[in-house]
Structure formats: structure tokens, C-alpha cells
Amino acid sequence: MDRKIQPNIQELKNFSMSPPVRSTLPNGVPLTVINAGDQEVVRIDILFTGGRWYQTQPLQALFANRMLREGSLRFTAQQIAEKLDYYGAWLELASSSECAYITLYSLNKYLAETLEVLESVIKEPTYPAKELQTVIDTNIQQHLVNLTKVDFLAQRQLLRSLYGEGHPCGHLVSEADYRAITPDVLRAFYEQYYHSDNCAIFLSGYVTDDTISRVTDAFGVPFGRPLPKALLPAYSFQAVPQKRITVEREDALQSAIKLGCTTITRQHPDYLKTRVLMTLFGGYFGSRLMSNIREDKGYTYGISAGIGFYPDSGMLVISTEADNEYVEPLINEVYREIDRLHEDLVPVEELTMVRNYMLGEMCRSYESPFSLADAWTFIYVSSLDDAYFNRSLEALNEVTSSEIRELARRHLCKETLKEVIAGKKLP
């Protein structure tokens, strides 16, 4: 091998992911199996349709999920922690806009023992008042710390400015919201949404027939109150009229800058090619925003742009922090880069570099059993079909410079962007 000669670059033309095996447990719970591991470790993801979109008061969904590990009829919080630790298992609890996630990582040889804990945590939580108060106090302290961070202040003010106080995204959580959480509030939410008619299970890693049999025994019979599947509530947007919103914090060392607007969702026909536009604009280290505002102008250490998603909308956000003296010129440069995308065709070399970066990220993102589980869970939660990943590759390979320009004119418009600045008062 002559190491002075660069190896040929192979373009990724086909992208295939092993499809999961889907079935249904005896009680009707959908079961998805991604058997792709050679290490004897299994991951169990249990999803309930019951995120913050469904709650009747702020933080209810978050703490109904968070408190599952704090005690059940069979185990105290300490026993839960000790048993999982003894068997080398790990329990993760998370809550999103739409779903609650309970994830267990376990060695196959100890699955019987760890599954016993998981079953108890899900089917018979007690929501003990003492442990709840401790968790609430800890979260209040973290909330107060967050209120000193300009990035946190700017992000929540942007959400409120785009969606309004009556929308789940627009409500600014306060200390009073934490204090209003009680065991009864959490039990009411749990009884409404944590049951077998509102559940889905994903198994990934080294999945054997014994694994499936044990999970079926634990979760294949009806549990919880039999209620109809929850319908996603609809909320209206009430954006503020002003273009710029400031949040003053006189002790801030820098100002956080967020430019944002509501935009398309993943289901929109433009979305897959708009991903390429957003990556080129501000989605990786070599993006236009980074090259201009960080590398050339030196206004900031980092700047990014991307689209986040909620059940009823997408939100395009450009985010950075900078010294006060650079806030105005930085925003002007962002708008100048938007104008360039509207007016000029992206050079073929630049588009090729972005395409190669995104192809590499796509390959790295789906190379392990658990990342594959994340991918198929994403498909389920987002109500997408199995061909989504192939369509992503096709869009990436087929997008042209003229399409990038047209998408920028359609979806990346400086006139629609709200400007939120958190920090010292601007001169």
C-alpha cells in the first residue's frame, strides 16, 4: 500500500437498515424488536402517550414520569437503586411533548431480576410525599440556577414570543408551578395515561426468545385503568407582534441571541431537502454562519441554526452568545447570509461538502443496536413510515443548488424571524 496516494472516495448510493420485527402482545401492546447486538445486553424501551401536551397543569407529565423510580408497592427508592446497581442495570426516565419514556439497560443473564424492578416501577408506583418534596426542592434549585443563564432566558422568551402563554411551549415555568405538584396530581396523571391500552414496547440489543418471553409475561397482560387512547390536544398560536424582545440581566457577561420563527414539520414535502439547507446555513462546524461570524468576524465562539419539532409545528432557531458590542453587527451578518442564500446559487463544491458530511453523520448515527432502536422509536413517535430513511438519502443525493435557493426563499426569511436578546441592556 502506497500511503502517499489518497484512497478513492466511495459515494453512498444505497442506505439500508434492517427492518424491525413487529408483533403484538396478548393484551394488544405493540412490540418492536431490533435484534442487532452481539454483546449480551438488552435494552427495553416502554413508551406511554402522555407527555406535557396532555397535562392539566405545568410539570405534571415530567414529574409523573420522574417519580416512578422513587418507590413502588414492592420496593423503596433505595431498594430500586440498589437492585439495579447490583445487577449492573441502568434505568432512564424521560418525558417529551407527546410521550413518556422508561428505558432499562440490562445484562441478559440478570433480566429476570431487573425486569421485576421495572414491572413494579411501571405498574405500582406510590409517589411518596417525602421523596417528591426532595425531588421538587432539587429541581427548584436547578430552576433558579437556570434563571441566571442568559441562554435559558432567551430560549424560553423566544418560545413565549412565538407561541403565547396559552400554548404548552409558551408557558414560562415558575417556582409556584413546582410547588403546585403533589402526589395526588401525579397519581391522577398516571392513572389517565400509564396503562396497557396507551403503551408501546421496543426491545433492542441481544434479543433472544427468552427475552421476548419474559417481557411478554411481565407486560403482556392488561395493566392500569382501561381507558381509550389519548387524543392529541390542539392549541392555538398567539405570537407577539414586536420583532425584537429583550430580557435584561445586568450581571450577564455576554448576551444570548436567539432568532426564530415557526416553520414546517417533518411531514412537509419540503422538509428533507430543507435539512440540507439548514445544515449548510448553520448545522455543522463548516457552515456559513460559523465560517463568517466565528472564523472571519470573531463575534462569537459558536453559532448554530436548526429546526426543532413539536406536535403542531416546527421551530427554526438561530442561536449564539456574544459580547454586547457585537450583538447588532452579528445579527446583521446573519441576515446577510440569509440574503446570500436567497440571491446566489450555492457552489457545487460547498454543496458536495455538506452532502458528504450529512452522509457520514447518517452512517454513524445508525451503526449500533441502540442507535437503531432510537431510529425506529423516532419513526413510531413521529408517525413516519419505514421508507423515511431511504427518502432522506434520496433527498440528500438529489437536492440541487437551485432547490436550495428556492427553499431558502420559502422557509428562511429574515422578515419572519423574532429577535430575542437576553443580557445587559444594549447601548
SVG drawing of the C-alpha trace seen along z (x, -y; Angstrom):
<svg xmlns="http://www.w3.org/2000/svg" viewBox="-62 -53 66 71">
<polyline fill="none" stroke="black" stroke-width="0.4" points="0.0,0.0 1.4,-3.4 0.3,-5.7 1.1,-8.8 -1.8,-8.0 -5.2,-9.0 -7.8,-6.2 -10.7,-6.6 -13.8,-8.1 -16.8,-5.9 -20.2,-7.7 -23.1,-6.3 -25.8,-5.5 -27.8,-3.0 -28.8,-3.0 -30.5,-0.1 -31.4,0.5 -32.6,3.9 -36.3,3.6 -37.6,4.3 -39.8,7.3 -43.2,6.1 -45.8,8.0 -48.4,7.5 -48.5,8.8 -51.7,10.7 -53.0,7.5 -52.7,5.5 -49.4,3.7 -47.3,3.2 -43.9,4.9 -41.0,3.9 -37.8,6.0 -34.4,4.8 -32.2,7.8 -28.8,6.4 -26.4,7.0 -23.6,9.5 -23.0,8.4 -25.4,10.0 -27.0,6.7 -30.6,5.8 -32.5,2.5 -36.2,2.2 -38.0,-1.0 -41.6,-1.4 -43.5,-4.3 -46.7,-5.9 -48.6,-8.5 -48.6,-11.1 -46.2,-14.0 -46.6,-17.6 -49.1,-18.2 -51.6,-16.1 -51.1,-17.6 -53.7,-19.7 -51.0,-21.8 -47.4,-22.6 -44.8,-20.0 -47.4,-17.2 -46.2,-14.9 -42.5,-15.5 -42.8,-14.5 -45.3,-11.7 -42.5,-10.1 -39.6,-11.2 -41.1,-9.9 -41.5,-6.3 -38.1,-5.4 -38.9,-6.9 -40.9,-4.0 -43.4,-1.2 -45.5,1.2 -42.7,3.8 -39.6,1.6 -38.5,-1.7 -36.5,-4.2 -33.3,-2.9 -34.1,0.7 -34.8,-0.2 -31.4,-2.0 -29.5,0.8 -31.0,3.7 -30.4,2.0 -26.8,1.2 -26.2,4.7 -27.2,6.3 -25.4,3.7 -28.6,2.3 -29.4,-1.3 -32.9,-3.0 -33.6,-6.1 -36.8,-8.2 -37.7,-10.9 -40.7,-12.9 -41.2,-14.8 -44.1,-16.8 -46.0,-13.7 -44.6,-10.7 -43.2,-9.3 -40.2,-7.0 -39.0,-4.4 -35.7,-2.7 -33.9,0.2 -30.5,1.4 -29.8,4.9 -27.4,7.8 -29.4,10.7 -28.3,13.1 -29.9,10.8 -33.0,9.8 -35.4,11.7 -34.2,9.7 -34.1,6.3 -37.4,6.9 -39.1,7.5 -38.0,4.0 -39.1,2.4 -42.5,4.1 -43.1,2.8 -41.9,-0.7 -44.3,-0.9 -47.4,0.9 -47.4,-0.1 -45.6,-3.4 -46.6,-5.0 -45.5,-8.6 -44.3,-9.0 -44.7,-12.6 -41.3,-12.8 -39.3,-11.7 -41.4,-14.0 -40.6,-17.0 -36.9,-16.2 -37.1,-16.0 -39.1,-19.2 -36.7,-21.1 -33.7,-19.9 -35.5,-20.9 -36.4,-24.3 -32.7,-25.0 -31.8,-23.9 -34.5,-26.2 -33.2,-29.1 -29.7,-28.4 -31.1,-28.3 -32.7,-31.7 -29.2,-33.2 -28.2,-31.8 -28.9,-34.1 -29.2,-31.2 -32.0,-29.7 -33.8,-33.1 -33.6,-33.8 -34.8,-30.3 -37.9,-30.4 -38.7,-34.0 -38.5,-33.0 -40.9,-30.2 -43.4,-32.5 -43.0,-35.1 -43.8,-32.6 -46.5,-30.6 -48.1,-32.6 -48.8,-31.9 -51.8,-29.6 -49.7,-27.2 -47.6,-24.4 -44.5,-25.8 -45.2,-29.3 -45.8,-28.9 -42.9,-30.1 -42.5,-27.7 -42.2,-29.4 -41.3,-28.2 -45.0,-28.3 -45.6,-25.6 -43.1,-23.3 -44.8,-23.9 -48.2,-23.0 -47.1,-19.5 -48.5,-17.0 -48.7,-13.2 -52.4,-13.4 -51.7,-15.5 -49.2,-12.9 -51.4,-9.9 -54.3,-11.5 -52.0,-11.8 -50.5,-8.3 -54.0,-6.7 -55.0,-8.5 -52.1,-7.6 -50.0,-4.8 -51.9,-1.7 -51.6,1.1 -54.0,-0.5 -51.7,-3.5 -48.4,-1.7 -45.7,-0.5 -42.6,1.6 -39.2,1.7 -36.6,4.4 -33.1,3.9 -29.6,5.4 -29.1,9.1 -32.8,10.1 -33.5,13.9 -36.7,15.9 -36.2,15.9 -36.1,12.1 -39.3,11.8 -41.0,14.5 -40.0,12.7 -41.2,9.3 -44.5,10.9 -45.0,12.4 -44.4,9.0 -46.3,6.7 -48.5,9.0 -51.5,8.9 -53.7,5.8 -52.5,3.4 -53.7,0.0 -57.1,-1.5 -58.6,-0.5 -59.1,-3.9 -59.4,-4.9 -56.1,-6.0 -55.5,-9.7 -56.2,-12.2 -53.6,-14.9 -55.0,-18.2 -54.9,-21.2 -53.6,-24.6 -53.6,-27.9 -50.5,-30.2 -50.6,-33.7 -47.2,-35.3 -46.3,-38.7 -46.4,-41.5 -43.0,-43.1 -39.9,-42.0 -37.4,-42.3 -37.8,-41.2 -35.2,-41.9 -34.7,-40.2 -32.4,-42.3 -29.9,-40.8 -27.3,-43.3 -24.8,-40.8 -24.6,-39.0 -21.1,-38.6 -22.4,-38.1 -25.8,-38.4 -27.6,-35.4 -29.2,-35.9 -32.0,-33.8 -33.6,-34.4 -36.6,-32.2 -39.9,-31.5 -42.4,-28.7 -41.9,-26.6 -42.7,-23.3 -42.9,-19.9 -41.2,-16.6 -44.4,-15.6 -44.0,-18.6 -42.8,-17.6 -40.0,-20.2 -38.6,-19.0 -35.9,-16.5 -34.3,-18.9 -34.7,-21.8 -32.5,-19.8 -29.7,-20.2 -30.3,-23.9 -30.2,-24.3 -27.0,-22.2 -25.3,-24.4 -26.6,-27.5 -25.7,-26.7 -25.8,-23.0 -22.2,-22.0 -18.7,-23.4 -18.0,-24.4 -21.4,-26.1 -21.8,-29.6 -22.7,-31.1 -19.7,-29.6 -17.3,-30.5 -18.5,-34.1 -19.4,-35.1 -16.9,-32.9 -14.0,-32.3 -14.0,-35.6 -15.5,-38.2 -14.7,-36.7 -18.0,-37.9 -18.7,-34.6 -17.2,-31.2 -20.0,-29.4 -23.3,-29.9 -25.8,-27.3 -29.1,-27.0 -31.6,-24.2 -35.2,-23.2 -36.8,-21.7 -40.2,-20.0 -43.4,-20.0 -46.6,-18.1 -48.2,-21.0 -45.2,-22.8 -41.5,-23.1 -39.4,-26.0 -36.4,-27.3 -33.8,-28.8 -30.5,-30.6 -28.6,-30.6 -25.4,-32.2 -23.9,-34.3 -21.7,-37.4 -20.4,-40.4 -22.9,-43.3 -20.8,-45.4 -21.2,-42.6 -24.9,-41.9 -26.0,-44.3 -23.3,-43.5 -23.8,-39.8 -27.5,-40.0 -26.7,-42.0 -24.3,-39.3 -26.9,-36.6 -29.3,-38.5 -26.6,-39.0 -26.0,-35.2 -29.8,-34.7 -29.8,-37.3 -26.9,-35.4 -28.9,-32.2 -31.8,-34.0 -29.8,-35.6 -26.9,-33.3 -26.6,-29.6 -24.6,-27.5 -21.3,-26.4 -21.2,-22.8 -18.1,-22.2 -19.8,-23.6 -23.0,-21.5 -20.9,-18.4 -19.0,-19.0 -22.3,-19.4 -23.7,-16.3 -20.7,-14.2 -20.8,-15.5 -24.5,-14.6 -24.0,-11.1 -21.2,-10.5 -23.4,-11.5 -26.2,-9.3 -23.9,-6.3 -22.5,-7.0 -26.0,-7.5 -27.3,-4.1 -24.3,-1.8 -25.1,-0.3 -28.1,1.7 -29.2,-1.0 -28.9,-3.8 -31.1,-1.7 -33.6,-1.4 -33.5,-5.2 -34.2,-5.5 -37.2,-3.1 -38.6,-4.7 -38.3,-8.1 -40.3,-6.6 -43.0,-5.4 -43.3,-8.6 -43.2,-10.9 -45.8,-8.8 -43.5,-8.3 -43.2,-5.2 -40.3,-2.8 -39.2,-4.4 -38.3,-7.6 -34.6,-6.9 -34.4,-5.9 -36.3,-9.1 -33.8,-11.1 -30.9,-9.6 -32.6,-10.3 -33.3,-13.9 -29.7,-14.4 -28.3,-13.0 -30.8,-14.7 -31.0,-18.2 -29.6,-20.9 -28.3,-24.4 -31.4,-25.9 -33.6,-24.0 -31.5,-25.2 -32.1,-28.8 -35.8,-28.2 -36.2,-26.6 -34.3,-29.5 -36.7,-32.0 -39.6,-29.9 -38.6,-28.9 -35.7,-31.0 -36.9,-34.6 -35.4,-37.3 -38.8,-39.1 -40.4,-36.3 -37.7,-35.9 -38.3,-37.2 -35.1,-38.6 -34.7,-37.7 -31.7,-39.1 -31.0,-38.3 -28.3,-40.1 -27.2,-43.6 -29.2,-46.5 -27.9,-47.3 -26.3,-50.7"/>
</svg>
